[in-house]
Amino acid sequence: MRGSQEDQDGLAELAEATLDGLGHLMAEHVRLSKLELEAQLERLWRRAVLCLAVVFLIALGYALACLGLCLVLSPWTGLAGALLALGGAHITCGAIGLQLVLATMKPALGAETAGEVQRSLAELARALRAEAGHAPENT
């Protein structure tokens, strides 16, 4: 009877240590997720500022180019025709430039941490299976 009580105490201590370790592991994953999210938000903010700067330069270039070229073309097409042709060309080029900037942004947030959590849970499950006497599975 005494050996059975010691086994139960040992099992309870093992379960407590396992749960404590699992709690620390999950806390570390949450902390890592927060750090990754902060870093990605900072990169996203920098890209947004860069995008705004590019849009401003496109708008300034659009205005100056339209003004200069419309003055050059106005003797042949009239001022309205020159404004329409150059405005359309600059809007098209600006839209293409903006599309290129936006295409470089990555939408996946926290993908690395999610993978780490999956690996940790798989390792924990493997260890629990081994502790319970089952053969470990290879994944």
N, C-alpha and C positions, 0 to 999 in steps of 0.2 A: 504494500500500500504506500509505503514511504517513497519508493522509486517512482510510482505513478504521480505523486504530488510534485516531486522534483521535475518530472517530465512536463507536467502542466505549467509549473512556474517557468521553466526554461522556454517552453513554447510561448507563454505570455510575454516574456521578455523579448523573445525573437520577433513576435508580432508587433510589439511596441517599438522596437528598434526599426523594423521594416516600415511601419507607418510614419515614424519620425523621419526616417531617411526619405521616404516618398514626399512628405510635406516639404522638406528642405529642397528636394529636387524640383518640385512644382513651383516653389517660391523662386528658385533660380531661373526657371523657364519664364516665369512672369516678368522677372527683372530683366532678363535678356530680351524678351519681346518689347518691353518698354524702351530699352536702349535702341533697339533696331528701329522701332517706330519713330523715335525722336530723330535718329540719323536720317531716315528716309524722308521725314517731313522737312528737315533742313535742306536736303538735296532738292526736294520738290519746290520749296520756297525759292531757292536760288534759280531753278529753272524757270519759275514763274516770273521772277524779276528779269531774267534774261529775255524771256518771251515778250514782256512789256517793253523792254528796251528795243528789241527788234521791231515791234509794231510801231513804236514811235519813230524809229529811223525810216521805216517804210512810208509812214504818213508824211514825214518831212520830205523825203525824196520824191514822193508822189506830188506834193504841192509845188516844189521847186521845178521839177521836170515839166509838169504841166504848164507852169507859168512860162518858163523859157521856151519850150517847144511850141506852145500855142502862139506865142508872139512870132516865132519863125514861120509857122505854117499858116497863120491867119491871112496872109495875102492870097493864098491859093484856095483854102477851104473855108475861109471865114473863121471868126473866133469860136463860134459855137461848134463847128465841125472839128476843129483842132482840139477843143476841150473834151469833146466826147471821145475821140479816138485815143488821146493820150490818157485820159482818166480810166478808160476801160483796160488799156494795156497795163497801167500801174496797179490797178486793183487785182488783175490776174496774177501778176508777178508777186505781189504782196501775199496773196492767198496761198500761192505755191510755197513761198518762203515760210509762212506760218505753219503750214502743213508739215514741212520738213522738221521744224523745231518741235512741234507737238508729237511727231512720230518717234522721237528719241526718248520720250518719257515712258518709263516702265510702270505698269499699273500694279504689279504684284507687291503687296506689302506683307512682311512677316513670313515669307515662304521659307526662309532658312530656319526660323524658330519652329515652325510647324513640323518641319522635317526632323529637327532635334527632339521634339516632344514625341513624335512617332517612334523614333529610334529608342528613346528612353523607355517608353511603354512596352515596346517589343522586348527589350532587354529585361525589364522587370518581369514580364510574363514568362520569359524563358527561365529566369532564375526561380520564380515561384513554381513552375512545372518541375524543375530539377529538384527543388526542395521537397515537393510532394511525392517524388519518386518516379515521375514520368520521364521518358527519354526526351532530351532537348530537341526542339525542331529547328532546322536550318531554314532561314528565310532569305 
